[in-house]
């Protein structure tokens, strides 16, 4: 593995997603789930090494939620078909002075249909799908569904990453844990029994959805 450029922080629900994938892969005779899991692990490795910045930044849509601080990666369960799953993560600044910038992995879910990636990510960040998060105004707005060139997408990712890393208010969820550098996955079997964590207490993200009365 190359020298890590980012510290990976795994949300508790993200780990559950991986464990469900591992269990499903053992039952799936088509091998599609096993292939998808390999793509997830390869993407985690690429995110750790800085070889991937994700595909594009997310935005806000009424009924889907405010994910302007989030980035999506496309994943395939079939190499011959279009991407049908997404991995969503957030960029964060270092957890301590001189530390590596962090990437908090939040969800791996289907792109479309019931229980899609937006629904799960908003729920995990405690955000109502109809609400804007005022703290995320610093990330600006993007037009949902707008087609952009690869260069434009990368420029937006670079800008939002700089904003996130400089904003002290962007913190991982309390239940998230740091993935040890030595445990960054390089094989499909490495997640089957869970991933080793550094037990580091973190503060809840201030950009979550406040409880409604």
MARSE-562350 format. One line per field, with one value per residue (C-alpha): residue in three letters; y, x, z negated. Coordinates in steps of 0.25 Angstrom, whole numbers, always signed. Each point is the difference from the previous one (the first is absolute). Example, Ala and Ser with C-alpha at 12.3 -4.5 7.8 and 13.67 -1.06 7.14 Angstrom:
BEGIN
drennu (ALA  SER)
yy (-18  +14)
xx (+49  +6)
zz (-31  +2)
***
This chain:
BEGIN
drennu (UNK  UNK  UNK  UNK  UNK  UNK  UNK  UNK  UNK  UNK  UNK  UNK  UNK  UNK  UNK  UNK  UNK  UNK  UNK  UNK  UNK  UNK  UNK  UNK  UNK  UNK  UNK  UNK  UNK  UNK  UNK  UNK  UNK  UNK  UNK  UNK  UNK  UNK  UNK  UNK  UNK  UNK  UNK  UNK  UNK  UNK  UNK  UNK  UNK  UNK  UNK  UNK  UNK  UNK  UNK  UNK  UNK  UNK  UNK  UNK  UNK  UNK  UNK  UNK  UNK  UNK  UNK  UNK  UNK  UNK  UNK  UNK  UNK  UNK  UNK  UNK  UNK  UNK  UNK  UNK  UNK  UNK  UNK  UNK  UNK  UNK  UNK  UNK  UNK  UNK  UNK  UNK  UNK  UNK  UNK  UNK  UNK  UNK  UNK  UNK  UNK  UNK  UNK  UNK  UNK  UNK  UNK  UNK  UNK  UNK  UNK  UNK  UNK  UNK  UNK  UNK  UNK  UNK  UNK  UNK  UNK  UNK  UNK  UNK  UNK  UNK  UNK  UNK  UNK  UNK  UNK  UNK  UNK  UNK  UNK  UNK  UNK  UNK  UNK  UNK  UNK  UNK  UNK  UNK  UNK  UNK  UNK  UNK  UNK  UNK  UNK  UNK  UNK  UNK  UNK  UNK  UNK  UNK  UNK  UNK  UNK  UNK  UNK  UNK  UNK  UNK  UNK  UNK  UNK  UNK  UNK  UNK  UNK  UNK  UNK  UNK  UNK  UNK  UNK  UNK  UNK  UNK  UNK  UNK  UNK  UNK  UNK  UNK  UNK  UNK  UNK  UNK  UNK  UNK  UNK  UNK  UNK  UNK  UNK  UNK  UNK  UNK  UNK  UNK  UNK  UNK  UNK  UNK  UNK  UNK  UNK  UNK  UNK)
yy (+0  +14  +10  +4  +15  -1  -6  -8  +1  -11  +3  -11  -2  +0  -12  -7  +3  -8  -11  -2  +0  -11  -8  +2  -4  -13  -3  +6  -10  +10  +6  +14  +4  -6  +9  +12  -2  -1  +14  +6  -5  +5  +14  +0  -2  +10  +11  -3  +2  +12  -8  +3  +13  -6  +2  +13  +9  -2  +12  +3  -5  +1  -13  -6  +8  +9  -7  +12  -4  -14  -7  -12  -12  -8  -16  -11  -14  -4  +4  +0  +9  +15  +3  -4  +3  +12  +2  +13  +7  +14  +7  +5  +7  -7  -5  +6  +10  -6  -11  -5  +5  -9  -7  -5  -11  +0  -10  -10  -2  -1  +13  -2  -6  -1  +1  +8  +7  +13  -5  -8  +11  +11  -10  -3  +15  +3  +9  +1  -2  +13  +9  +9  -1  +15  -4  -5  +13  +2  -12  +8  -7  -8  -3  -14  -9  +11  -7  +4  -3  -8  +12  +8  -11  -1  +15  +0  -12  +8  +12  -7  -8  +12  +6  -12  -2  +14  +0  -4  -3  -11  -12  -15  -6  -5  -14  +0  -6  +1  -11  -4  +2  -14  -5  +8  -11  -6  -13  -3  -9  +11  +5  -13  +0  +16  +10  +4  +14  +10  +2  +15  +8  +11  +11  -1  +8  +14  -1  -11  +2  +5  -7  +4  +2)
xx (+0  +5  +2  -14  -4  -13  -5  -12  -12  -11  -14  -6  -11  +10  +7  -14  -1  +13  -4  -13  +7  +10  -12  -8  +13  +1  -15  +1  +3  +0  +13  -6  +0  +14  +5  -7  +7  +13  -3  -3  +13  +8  -7  +3  +15  +0  -7  +11  +11  -6  -1  -15  -8  -13  -8  -8  -5  -14  -10  -14  -13  -14  -4  +14  +7  +12  +13  +8  +12  +0  +7  -5  +8  -6  +1  -4  -6  +2  +12  -8  -11  -1  +3  -12  +6  +6  +10  -2  +10  +4  +13  +5  +12  +11  -4  +12  +11  +9  -9  -5  -13  -12  -10  -13  -7  -15  -7  +0  -14  -7  -1  -15  -12  -6  +11  +9  +13  -5  -11  +11  +10  -10  -5  +15  +3  -14  -5  -14  -1  -8  +9  +12  +12  +4  +14  +2  -3  +15  +1  -9  -11  +1  -12  -5  +2  +9  +10  +14  +13  +10  +9  -12  -3  +14  +1  -13  +6  +13  -7  -10  +11  +8  -12  -3  +14  +1  -13  +1  -15  +1  +2  -2  -12  +1  -1  +10  +14  +14  +4  +14  +10  +5  -14  -3  -6  +7  -8  -15  +1  +6  -14  -7  +2  +0  +11  +10  -3  +8  -10  +0  -11  -5  -11  -13  -1  -6  -7  -10  -14  -6  -11  -14  -11)
zz (+0  +3  -11  -6  +4  -9  -13  +2  -10  +1  -4  -8  +10  +11  -7  -1  +15  +3  -9  +7  +13  -5  -4  +13  +8  -7  +5  +13  +11  +11  -7  +3  -15  -2  +12  -6  -13  +7  +6  -13  -6  +12  -2  -15  +4  +11  -9  -11  +10  +7  +13  +0  -4  +3  +12  -3  -12  -4  -3  -5  +5  -7  -4  +2  -10  -2  +3  +5  -9  +6  +12  +7  +7  +11  -2  +9  -4  +14  +8  +13  -5  -5  -14  -9  -14  -7  -11  -7  -9  -6  +0  -13  -6  -8  -14  -6  +4  +10  +3  +13  +6  -2  +8  -7  +7  -2  +9  +11  +6  +14  +8  +2  -6  -14  -10  +9  -3  -3  -10  -8  +0  -5  -11  -4  -1  -7  +11  +4  +15  +2  -8  +3  -9  -2  -4  +14  +7  +1  +10  +10  +8  +13  +10  -2  +12  +7  +9  -2  +6  -7  -2  -6  -9  -5  -2  -9  -8  -2  -5  -9  -6  -3  -7  -8  -5  -4  -8  -14  -1  +9  -9  +1  -7  -14  +4  +11  -2  +6  +9  -4  +11  +0  +2  +13  +9  +11  +1  +1  -13  -9  -4  -2  -15  -2  +1  -12  -5  -8  -12  +1  -5  +9  -1  +7  +13  -2  +14  -4  +1  -14  -7  +4  -10)
***
